């Protein structure tokens, strides 16, 4: 998967004219497709929303992260601790990353922790 920087750079290289000083007066004769500043702003807003959605979505616990990767775990809502830090051990079990004990509650989802 490409990084945010790589996706943004690719968009700019393919869609924003840097040869014309004023994008409003671009004759579209240069390489790539020149877009108005407003369209670029709208695209950036949509890009940000899609990145936010991807970064904050809950993953299905049936598709766990790689073993050892600490993630935010969403437990059963009736649990005393509805959220916790957990990881998958080498045997494929969910483990509490604070104390190393197995997580017995039903895991509803998990999120990566982005630094």
C-alpha positions as YAML, in Angstrom:
chain: A
units: angstrom
residues:
- id: 1
  name: UNK
  ca: [0.00, 0.00, 0.00]
- id: 2
  name: UNK
  ca: [1.28, 3.45, -0.88]
- id: 3
  name: UNK
  ca: [1.82, 6.05, 1.82]
- id: 4
  name: UNK
  ca: [-0.28, 9.19, 2.02]
- id: 5
  name: UNK
  ca: [2.68, 11.17, 0.70]
- id: 6
  name: UNK
  ca: [3.07, 8.86, -2.31]
- id: 7
  name: UNK
  ca: [-0.64, 9.06, -3.20]
- id: 8
  name: UNK
  ca: [-0.69, 12.86, -2.82]
- id: 9
  name: UNK
  ca: [2.48, 13.24, -4.93]
- id: 10
  name: UNK
  ca: [1.04, 11.03, -7.68]
- id: 11
  name: UNK
  ca: [-2.15, 13.10, -7.73]
- id: 12
  name: UNK
  ca: [-0.25, 16.36, -7.98]
- id: 13
  name: UNK
  ca: [2.06, 15.08, -10.71]
- id: 14
  name: UNK
  ca: [-0.87, 13.83, -12.78]
- id: 15
  name: UNK
  ca: [-3.42, 16.57, -12.22]
- id: 16
  name: UNK
  ca: [-1.95, 19.93, -11.23]
- id: 17
  name: UNK
  ca: [-0.20, 22.09, -13.80]
- id: 18
  name: UNK
  ca: [3.01, 23.57, -12.48]
- id: 19
  name: UNK
  ca: [4.12, 24.99, -15.83]
- id: 20
  name: UNK
  ca: [1.41, 27.63, -15.92]
- id: 21
  name: UNK
  ca: [1.77, 30.31, -13.31]
- id: 22
  name: UNK
  ca: [-1.98, 30.85, -13.06]
- id: 23
  name: UNK
  ca: [-4.04, 27.67, -13.20]
- id: 24
  name: UNK
  ca: [-7.15, 29.64, -14.21]
- id: 25
  name: UNK
  ca: [-5.45, 30.65, -17.47]
- id: 26
  name: UNK
  ca: [-3.87, 27.30, -18.30]
- id: 27
  name: UNK
  ca: [-4.22, 26.33, -21.96]
- id: 28
  name: UNK
  ca: [-3.98, 22.64, -20.99]
- id: 29
  name: UNK
  ca: [-1.25, 22.22, -23.57]
- id: 30
  name: UNK
  ca: [1.29, 20.88, -21.11]
- id: 31
  name: UNK
  ca: [1.75, 17.31, -19.96]
- id: 32
  name: UNK
  ca: [-0.95, 16.14, -17.59]
- id: 33
  name: UNK
  ca: [-4.35, 17.60, -16.97]
- id: 34
  name: UNK
  ca: [-4.54, 20.98, -15.30]
- id: 35
  name: UNK
  ca: [-7.36, 21.37, -12.82]
- id: 36
  name: UNK
  ca: [-8.72, 24.54, -11.21]
- id: 37
  name: UNK
  ca: [-7.62, 25.28, -7.68]
- id: 38
  name: UNK
  ca: [-11.17, 24.76, -6.42]
- id: 39
  name: UNK
  ca: [-11.23, 21.23, -7.88]
- id: 40
  name: UNK
  ca: [-7.90, 20.47, -6.21]
- id: 41
  name: UNK
  ca: [-9.30, 21.67, -2.91]
- id: 42
  name: UNK
  ca: [-12.39, 19.50, -3.32]
- id: 43
  name: UNK
  ca: [-10.20, 16.51, -4.17]
- id: 44
  name: UNK
  ca: [-8.01, 17.11, -1.12]
- id: 45
  name: UNK
  ca: [-11.09, 17.25, 1.11]
- id: 46
  name: UNK
  ca: [-12.36, 13.96, -0.31]
- id: 47
  name: UNK
  ca: [-8.85, 12.46, -0.06]
- id: 48
  name: UNK
  ca: [-8.70, 13.49, 3.60]
- id: 49
  name: UNK
  ca: [-12.12, 11.99, 4.30]
- id: 50
  name: UNK
  ca: [-11.16, 8.69, 2.67]
- id: 51
  name: UNK
  ca: [-7.88, 8.59, 4.61]
- id: 52
  name: UNK
  ca: [-9.77, 9.30, 7.85]
- id: 53
  name: UNK
  ca: [-12.20, 6.48, 7.10]
- id: 54
  name: UNK
  ca: [-9.40, 4.03, 6.42]
- id: 55
  name: UNK
  ca: [-7.42, 5.01, 9.49]
- id: 56
  name: UNK
  ca: [-10.33, 4.89, 11.93]
- id: 57
  name: UNK
  ca: [-12.30, 1.86, 10.76]
- id: 58
  name: UNK
  ca: [-12.67, -1.20, 12.95]
- id: 59
  name: UNK
  ca: [-11.20, -4.36, 11.39]
- id: 60
  name: UNK
  ca: [-12.95, -7.70, 11.61]
- id: 61
  name: UNK
  ca: [-11.40, -9.84, 14.37]
- id: 62
  name: UNK
  ca: [-11.66, -12.84, 12.02]
- id: 63
  name: UNK
  ca: [-8.90, -11.11, 10.03]
- id: 64
  name: UNK
  ca: [-6.45, -10.36, 12.85]
- id: 65
  name: UNK
  ca: [-3.28, -8.28, 12.63]
- id: 66
  name: UNK
  ca: [0.09, -9.97, 12.33]
- id: 67
  name: UNK
  ca: [1.21, -11.69, 15.53]
- id: 68
  name: UNK
  ca: [2.84, -9.36, 18.05]
- id: 69
  name: UNK
  ca: [1.48, -6.11, 16.59]
- id: 70
  name: UNK
  ca: [-0.20, -4.14, 19.39]
- id: 71
  name: UNK
  ca: [-3.60, -2.77, 18.35]
- id: 72
  name: UNK
  ca: [-6.59, -1.08, 19.96]
- id: 73
  name: UNK
  ca: [-9.13, -3.80, 20.72]
- id: 74
  name: UNK
  ca: [-12.88, -3.18, 20.99]
- id: 75
  name: UNK
  ca: [-14.46, -5.67, 23.38]
- id: 76
  name: UNK
  ca: [-18.05, -6.64, 24.04]
- id: 77
  name: UNK
  ca: [-19.93, -3.45, 25.08]
- id: 78
  name: UNK
  ca: [-21.06, -5.08, 28.32]
- id: 79
  name: UNK
  ca: [-17.43, -5.65, 29.31]
- id: 80
  name: UNK
  ca: [-16.02, -3.73, 32.28]
- id: 81
  name: UNK
  ca: [-13.21, -2.54, 29.98]
- id: 82
  name: UNK
  ca: [-14.75, -1.93, 26.50]
- id: 83
  name: UNK
  ca: [-11.40, -0.93, 24.90]
- id: 84
  name: UNK
  ca: [-7.93, -2.29, 25.51]
- id: 85
  name: UNK
  ca: [-4.53, -2.76, 23.95]
- id: 86
  name: UNK
  ca: [-4.06, -6.26, 22.65]
- id: 87
  name: UNK
  ca: [-2.18, -8.41, 20.22]
- id: 88
  name: UNK
  ca: [-2.23, -11.87, 18.71]
- id: 89
  name: UNK
  ca: [0.23, -14.30, 20.25]
- id: 90
  name: UNK
  ca: [2.12, -16.98, 18.30]
- id: 91
  name: UNK
  ca: [-0.75, -19.44, 18.88]
- id: 92
  name: UNK
  ca: [-3.33, -17.10, 17.32]
- id: 93
  name: UNK
  ca: [-4.98, -16.03, 20.57]
- id: 94
  name: UNK
  ca: [-5.87, -12.47, 21.59]
- id: 95
  name: UNK
  ca: [-3.72, -11.33, 24.52]
- id: 96
  name: UNK
  ca: [-3.91, -8.23, 26.73]
- id: 97
  name: UNK
  ca: [-0.76, -6.24, 25.91]
- id: 98
  name: UNK
  ca: [-0.61, -4.67, 29.38]
- id: 99
  name: UNK
  ca: [-0.43, -7.83, 31.46]
- id: 100
  name: UNK
  ca: [-0.04, -10.67, 28.95]
- id: 101
  name: UNK
  ca: [-3.20, -12.49, 30.02]
- id: 102
  name: UNK
  ca: [-5.66, -13.90, 27.45]
- id: 103
  name: UNK
  ca: [-8.59, -11.68, 26.47]
- id: 104
  name: UNK
  ca: [-11.64, -13.75, 27.35]
- id: 105
  name: UNK
  ca: [-14.28, -11.25, 26.20]
- id: 106
  name: UNK
  ca: [-15.66, -11.33, 22.70]
- id: 107
  name: UNK
  ca: [-13.55, -9.10, 20.44]
- id: 108
  name: UNK
  ca: [-15.80, -6.95, 18.24]
- id: 109
  name: UNK
  ca: [-13.02, -5.27, 16.26]
- id: 110
  name: UNK
  ca: [-9.51, -3.86, 16.26]
- id: 111
  name: UNK
  ca: [-7.69, -0.80, 14.93]
- id: 112
  name: UNK
  ca: [-4.07, -0.16, 14.12]
- id: 113
  name: UNK
  ca: [-2.32, 2.35, 16.31]
- id: 114
  name: UNK
  ca: [-0.85, 5.04, 14.08]
- id: 115
  name: UNK
  ca: [2.17, 6.87, 15.40]
...
